[in-house]
Amino acid sequence: MIVVTGASGNVGTHVVSQLAAAGFPVRALSRKPAAAPSLRGVEWVEADFEQPESLARALQGATRVVLISPAHPRMRQHQVAVVDAAVAAGARRIAKLSGLGAGPQAPIRLPQEHYAIEQHIERSGLAHSFVRPNLFMQVLLGSADSIAGDGVIYAPAGEGAISFIDARDVAAVLVHEVLRDDVAPSVREITGPEALTYAQAAETIGGALRKAVRFVSVEPAAARDGMLSSGMDPWLVEAFLELFEIYRAGHGAAVLAAAVESALGRPALTLARFAADHAHAFQRAA
């Protein structure tokens, strides 16, 4: 049995559907399983990262685990609880969705937290794979309303180039890793096939929509005020701003798409492909 946590999120949804399509039995964990899609071979189970007993029940019988959870002030505690439940259940392998730059010298909180979780997994004795992607292309869907309405993407990104990666590719690499039978540890740092500025990303999306789309860089202070006023958690706001500070400084431009191709046997998906596949989402948002 393969257990997938965070199964209703950007990446988890694709992990579940890809495993189901390949005929593997999947137990998909969600806080709201009733709202999940019905897929052959998929058992949706209610579980809460803050309730260890629910995790223990959900992990019973698990042999392999795909570990995904949202960025959160208690992300480390949440994922450690899943790892401990997986060990107690007798699981053999875990594939963790981590973040590009995770390591002992990580300068910002998200990769710091991911690295601490990776260290806990290494100590657990589980066979493991860490998949470390760059920024998801799906983040651009958060600008769908402003793209559909005014043809604008707003972000505190400046002129920094980012090697955006499609969450569908991230999911496929996680599936590849969780199905491995060897016990050698694996770290895959993955990106899309090109590094683009937000201005170039806006132009690419505009090409798919056949309309002009432009990028407006937002000052970090204004971005902070906007996110806080929308009700975002302050910890998450600061984590987001830290990440974009790194991107503005040019540290998100490395292209590591060969690692995607080596796992999947095909090239990583381009932003142009992503924009074409999601054109309907951008067009109907307004």
Disulfide bonds with the S-S distance in Angstrom:
none
